[in-house]
Amino acid sequence: MADIYVDIGPMDSSKAPKEYAAKAKDAMCEAVETAVKKASGFTSSKKGEGYTIRLKVAELAVDGKEVSCKLSGELLRFPKPEMVSTSLSGSGKAAGMKPEAAVEDCIGAVVEDMMKKVFPVMKKQAR
C-alpha cells in the first residue's frame, strides 16, 4: 500500500494575540509537517488519496514567560473533502523561555500529541 497523503490545510490563529498569531500559525504547520515526516506510512509530499488536517488556536494565553494553549481541529478526506472527525483537540503549557519560543513549544507539543492520536484513525479508514 502506498503512503497515505496528508494535506496540511489552512491553520487558523485568529484567536491568538495579534503579536503571536503568525508564530502560532507557523508552529502548527511545522509541527504537523514534522509529525508526518516521522510517521511510517504517511507523506506530505506525494499527493494522492489521503486526508487534510485543519487546526485552529482555540485559546492562547501569554503571561510573562508562561504560555498556555488550546487547539482544536478537523480531519477531512483528500482530495474530495468529506468530514472524518471534528473532535481533534488538545491543550498544553510551556514556561521558562521567551514568549515567542514558549508559544512555539506549547503549540508544537500539543500538535504532536494530537497527531499521535489521529494517525491510527487515518490508517484504519484509509481507502
C-alpha positions as CSV (number, residue, x, y, z in Angstrom):
1,M,0.0,0.0,0.0
2,A,1.3,3.5,-0.9
3,D,1.9,6.1,1.8
4,I,-1.2,7.9,2.9
5,Y,-1.0,11.6,1.8
6,V,-1.6,14.2,4.5
7,D,-2.5,17.7,3.2
8,I,-1.6,20.4,5.7
9,G,-4.7,22.5,5.4
10,P,-5.4,26.1,6.5
11,M,-4.4,26.8,10.0
12,D,-6.4,29.4,12.0
13,S,-4.6,31.5,14.5
14,S,-7.2,34.3,14.7
15,K,-7.9,33.7,18.4
16,A,-4.2,34.1,19.3
17,P,-2.9,37.5,20.5
18,K,-2.1,39.5,17.3
19,E,1.7,39.7,18.1
20,Y,1.8,35.8,18.3
21,A,-0.7,34.9,15.5
22,A,1.9,34.4,12.8
23,K,4.2,32.4,15.1
24,A,1.2,30.2,16.2
25,K,0.2,29.5,12.6
26,D,3.8,28.6,11.6
27,A,4.2,26.4,14.7
28,M,1.0,24.4,13.8
29,C,2.2,23.9,10.2
30,E,5.7,22.9,11.2
31,A,4.5,20.5,13.9
32,V,2.1,18.7,11.5
33,E,4.9,18.5,8.8
34,T,7.4,17.1,11.4
35,A,4.9,14.6,12.7
36,V,4.0,13.4,9.2
37,K,7.7,13.0,8.2
38,K,8.4,10.9,11.4
39,A,5.3,8.7,10.9
40,S,5.7,5.5,9.0
41,G,3.3,5.1,6.1
42,F,2.5,8.8,5.7
43,T,3.7,11.5,3.3
44,S,3.0,15.2,2.8
45,S,4.9,15.5,-0.4
46,K,3.4,12.9,-2.8
47,K,-0.2,14.0,-3.5
48,G,-2.7,11.2,-3.6
49,E,-5.7,9.8,-1.7
50,G,-5.5,10.8,1.9
51,Y,-6.5,13.4,4.4
52,T,-6.5,17.1,5.1
53,I,-5.7,18.3,8.6
54,R,-7.1,21.7,9.7
55,L,-6.1,23.1,13.0
56,K,-7.0,26.3,14.9
57,V,-6.0,28.0,18.1
58,A,-9.0,27.9,20.4
59,E,-7.1,29.8,23.1
60,L,-3.6,31.2,23.6
61,A,-2.6,33.0,26.8
62,V,0.8,34.5,27.3
63,D,1.6,35.6,30.8
64,G,5.2,36.7,31.1
65,K,7.3,33.6,30.4
66,E,4.4,31.2,30.7
67,V,2.1,30.2,27.8
68,S,-1.0,28.1,27.8
69,C,-2.6,26.9,24.6
70,K,-5.7,25.0,23.5
71,L,-6.1,23.8,19.9
72,S,-8.9,22.2,18.0
73,G,-9.0,20.6,14.6
74,E,-10.7,18.7,11.9
75,L,-9.8,15.7,9.8
76,L,-11.2,15.5,6.2
77,R,-10.7,13.2,3.3
78,F,-8.5,14.5,0.5
79,P,-8.8,15.4,-2.4
80,K,-12.6,15.3,-2.3
81,P,-13.5,16.9,1.1
82,E,-15.5,14.6,3.3
83,M,-15.6,15.1,7.1
84,V,-14.0,12.3,9.1
85,S,-13.7,14.0,12.5
86,T,-14.2,17.4,14.1
87,S,-13.0,16.2,17.6
88,L,-9.3,16.8,17.4
89,S,-8.3,18.8,20.4
90,G,-5.6,19.3,22.9
91,S,-4.1,21.7,25.4
92,G,-0.7,22.4,27.0
93,K,1.6,24.8,28.8
94,A,5.2,25.9,28.3
95,A,7.3,28.1,30.6
96,G,10.7,29.3,31.4
97,M,11.6,30.8,28.0
98,K,10.9,33.9,25.8
99,P,7.2,34.2,25.0
100,E,7.8,33.5,21.2
101,A,9.7,30.3,22.0
102,A,7.1,29.2,24.6
103,V,4.2,29.8,22.0
104,E,6.1,27.6,19.5
105,D,6.9,24.9,22.2
106,C,3.4,24.8,23.6
107,I,1.7,24.5,20.2
108,G,4.3,22.1,18.9
109,A,3.8,19.7,21.8
110,V,0.0,19.8,21.5
111,V,0.0,19.2,17.8
112,E,2.5,16.3,18.2
113,D,0.2,14.7,20.7
114,M,-2.9,15.3,18.5
115,M,-1.2,13.7,15.5
116,K,-0.2,10.6,17.5
117,K,-4.0,10.1,18.2
118,V,-5.1,10.8,14.6
119,F,-2.5,8.6,12.7
120,P,-4.2,5.3,13.7
121,V,-7.6,6.7,12.6
122,M,-6.2,7.6,9.2
123,K,-4.6,4.2,8.8
124,K,-7.8,2.4,9.9
125,Q,-10.0,4.4,7.5
126,A,-7.6,4.6,4.5
127,R,-9.2,3.7,1.2
